Structures are given as structure tokens and as C-alpha cells.
Amino acid sequence: MATNTCSRTRTQYVKPAELRERLQLGKTRLYEILKMPEMKEAIRKTGEKGIRVDEKKFFEILDKLYSN
């Protein structure tokens, strides 16, 4: 039986506020991390000002940055 291409899992995007609560960071510190050039691939714009963060990518990048 063939795999249904429509049944792929969708990427989970979260609001920065949810990440902030999960990581127990201040708002300023979280946005400093998100402004880093490495984080561009984890961020998606929603409208003119809003953003959502790909949670899986975010943690992969953090792991690479801080594991050294």
C-alpha cells in the first residue's frame, strides 16, 4: 500500500510567549536569541509584526550553539 502524502506530519509552530514560559527566560533574552542570524531558519513571519517559531528547529540550533 502506498504512503499517503497528505498524511505527513505538519511542523509545529509556537508563539514566542510559549517558548518563554517553557524556557523560563525573560522576554528580552528570548528575543535576543531569536534575533541571532542562526535562528532565521526557525522563524516564520505571520503578518507584518507577528512571528512563530519552529520548536524542533529552534532546539536543534540551540543545541548546536551551546554544545561547543
C-alpha distance (Angstrom), angle and dihedral (degrees) to the residues before:
residue distance angle dihedral
M1 . . .
A2 3.80 . .
T3 3.79 122.3 .
N4 3.77 114.0 -107.4
T5 3.81 107.7 -122.0
C6 3.79 90.4 -155.6
S7 3.79 91.9 62.4
R8 3.81 95.8 67.2
T9 3.76 115.3 126.9
R10 3.76 115.9 -101.3
T11 3.77 122.3 -127.5
Q12 3.78 112.1 -101.2
Y13 3.79 112.8 -127.7
V14 3.79 119.9 -169.6
K15 3.77 134.2 -168.6
P16 3.80 117.2 -105.3
A17 3.82 88.9 -117.3
E18 3.81 90.2 61.7
L19 3.81 90.9 50.5
R20 3.79 90.4 47.8
E21 3.80 91.7 54.9
R22 3.78 92.6 45.3
L23 3.81 94.3 49.6
Q24 3.81 94.4 36.3
L25 3.79 92.1 -130.8
G26 3.75 130.4 145.2
K27 3.78 118.5 -104.3
T28 3.81 92.8 -112.4
R29 3.82 93.9 50.0
L30 3.81 92.7 49.0
Y31 3.80 92.5 51.1
E32 3.83 90.1 47.4
I33 3.80 88.0 56.7
L34 3.81 92.3 46.1
K35 3.83 91.4 50.9
M36 3.81 91.4 59.6
P37 3.84 112.2 112.8
E38 3.81 90.7 -123.7
M39 3.80 91.0 62.0
K40 3.81 96.0 60.0
E41 3.79 92.7 96.5
A42 3.82 92.1 53.8
I43 3.82 95.5 53.1
R44 3.81 128.0 81.7
K45 3.78 122.4 -171.6
T46 3.80 119.2 -130.1
G47 3.75 110.5 -165.2
E48 3.78 120.7 -37.0
K49 3.80 100.7 -43.7
G50 3.79 109.1 9.7
I51 3.78 125.3 95.6
R52 3.78 137.4 -172.3
V53 3.78 125.5 -159.7
D54 3.80 126.8 -137.8
E55 3.78 97.4 -128.8
K56 3.80 96.7 -157.3
K57 3.82 93.8 49.7
F58 3.80 91.4 44.0
F59 3.80 92.8 57.5
E60 3.82 92.8 42.8
I61 3.81 90.3 54.8
L62 3.82 92.6 44.9
D63 3.78 89.4 51.0
K64 3.82 91.3 52.3
L65 3.80 93.1 46.7
Y66 3.78 98.8 46.8
S67 3.81 101.2 32.9
N68 3.81 92.9 75.3
